Amino acid sequence: MESPSRAHRRRKEARPAELIAAALKLFVEHGFAATRLDDVASAAGVTKGTLYLYFDSKETLFRAVIEQNILPLIARAEDSVAHHDGTAAELLRGLLLDWWSLVGETEAGGVLKLMVTEARNFPDVAVYYNEAVVERAKRLVSQVLDLGIARGEFRRVDHEMAFHAIFSPAMMLIIWRYSIGACCGQNIDPAHFMDFSFDLTLNGLKT
């Protein structure tokens, strides 16, 4: 049997992840402003004092949510781009579908809804998200576009505008899920939507 001291140590090591998971759920359900650290601690089954051992503010906790739920996925995408040996079109489609399955269809997708609704009220949080997530994703897409252009698959386009045009439909689908879709039952089939969206994107990029 596991000793009490070892079990306590293992439990202590798991607490940051438990707090982050609780924070993500509450941030998405109630919004950043309305979520109190007391609520997060209670949802994770610890005291507020215990929470402060790991996170000194709600902003720090939000950063941890991004670092645990979003940044590893970007790192995974960067690795895919670095080691891809197929066409640029296949690479771009894979990135979009991976993003949807790992972000859009999970609780992590709620972070986008959170940023849309509360960025103006918490500019420091918005700046961090833009630098840590958006700008990094832009560089990634630019690499794929450059690859496609160099191989003659894609025509030359404005990379900044292309990034927004490529990802905006998927981001809009997430917002739909957390707004009209959730309230009115007007669900859109994600698989069909993503295939349709990528078809439009690819035909717009082709030479």
N, C-alpha and C positions, 0 to 999 in steps of 0.2 A: 504494500500500500504506500501511496505517496505521503511523505511526512508533512505535518501541518505547516512548517516553515517554508517548504518548497512550494506547497499549494498556495500559500499566501504570496510568495514572490511571483509565481506565475500569474496569479490574479492581479497583482499590482502592475505587472508588465502589460496586461491586457487592457487596463483601464483607459489609456489614451485612445485606443481604437474604439472602445465602447462609448466614450464621451463624444468622439467625432461622429460616430454613427447616429447617436441620439441627436446631436446638434444638426446634422444634415436633415433628418426627418422633421425636426421642429422648425428649422429655417424654412423649409419648403411648405410645410403646412400652415405656419402662422406668419411668416415673413421675418426678416432680420430684426426690424425694430421691435416687433411684438414679442419676440422670443427672449426670455430672461434666463440668465445663467442658472438661477434656481431651478427653472423648468428642465434645463439640460441635465443638471446634476440628478434631479429626481428621476428623470427618464432613464438615466444610466445606473440608477441604484446606488448613488454615492452622495455624500454631503457636498455642499457648496465649497467648504474648505478643502475637500479632496480635489475638487475640480481645479481650484486655484493652485494646487501643487503642480499642475501640468499646463494650465492656460491662464494667463494673467488678465485677459480681457475677452470680450465677445469677438473683437476684430481678430485677435490671435487665433481664436478657435475657428473662425471662418477660414483663415489662411490654412489652417490644418486640414479643414474639410477639402479645400482645393488640392492641397499637396497629397492627400491620400486618395482622392477619388478622380481627379482630373489629370494631374501632372504625369502619373505613371502611364496613362493612356497616350499622352503626347510622346513620351519617350518611346513607347512601343511603336508608334507610327513613324517616328524618326528612324528607328531601326529598320522598319519595313522599307522605307525609302532608300536607305543606305545599301540594303542588300537585295533590292529588287532587280531581276534580270529579264522581266517581260516587257510588255509595252507600257507606255505612259498612261494610256487609257485604262488598262487593267489595274495599274497602280492607283490611279485616282478613284476608280470605282471601289477598289478594296478599302481605301482610306475612308470613303464616305459610308460604306456599309459597316465597317468596323466601328466608326464613330457612332452610328446609330445604335448598333447592338450593344455597345459598351457604355454609352452615355444616354442616348435618346430613350432607350427602353428600360433604363434603370433609374433609381432614385437620384443618381448624379445629374440626370437631365433637369431636375428641379433647380439646380444652381443657375441655369440660364434664365429660367422664369424669375428667380430671385434677383438677378442682376438687372433684368428689364424693368422690374417694378420698383427697385429700391436704390439703384445706382446714384441717382441725383441726390438722395438724402444722405448717402454715405460715400462721398467721393474718394476717400482713402481706400475703401474696400474695392471700389470700381477701378481705381488706378492699379491696384495690385492685380486684380483679375485681368485687366487689359495687358499688363506687362508679362504676367506669368503664363497666360493662356492664349489670348487673342494674337498678340504679336508673334509668339512662337509658332502658332498655327499658320499664320500668314507666311512666315519664312518657309515652312514646310510645303505649303501649296505652291509657292513660287518655285521651289526646287522641282516639283513635278511638272509645272508648266514649262520651265526651262528645258527639262528633259524632252518633253513632247515637241517643243519647238525645234530643238537641236536635231531630233530624229525625223522631222518633217511630218509628224502626226498632227500637231496643233499649229494654228496660225498665231501670229504675234498679237498679243492682247495686253491690255493694261492689267498688271498683276493684282493691284489693289482692288480694282473693280471686279476682277474675275473671282477673287477670293470671296467677296460678299455675295456675288451672284451664285457661286457654287454652293455655299453653305446656308444661305438665307432660307431656301425652301425647307431644309431639314430643321433649322432653328424655329421656323414658323410652325412646323408640325408639333414641336415640343410645346410651344406656347399655346397652340390650339388644344392640346391634350389637357393642359392645366387650366384652361379657361372655358371656352364654349363647349368643347368636347366633353369636359367633365360635368358641366351643368345641364347640357341639353341632349346628351346621348348621341351627338352627331360625330361618330367615330370615323376616322379615315384609315383605311388599310395601310399600315406603314410600309409593308413590303412592296405593294403596288405603287404607292406614292414614291418611294425611293427609286424604284426602277424607272418610273415615268420621268422623275426629276433628272436622273442621270442621263437618260436618253436625250432630253432637251439640252442639257449641259454639254454632252459630248458632241452633238451635232452643231452646237454653237462654237465649239473649239476647233473642229476639224478644218483642215486646209481645204 
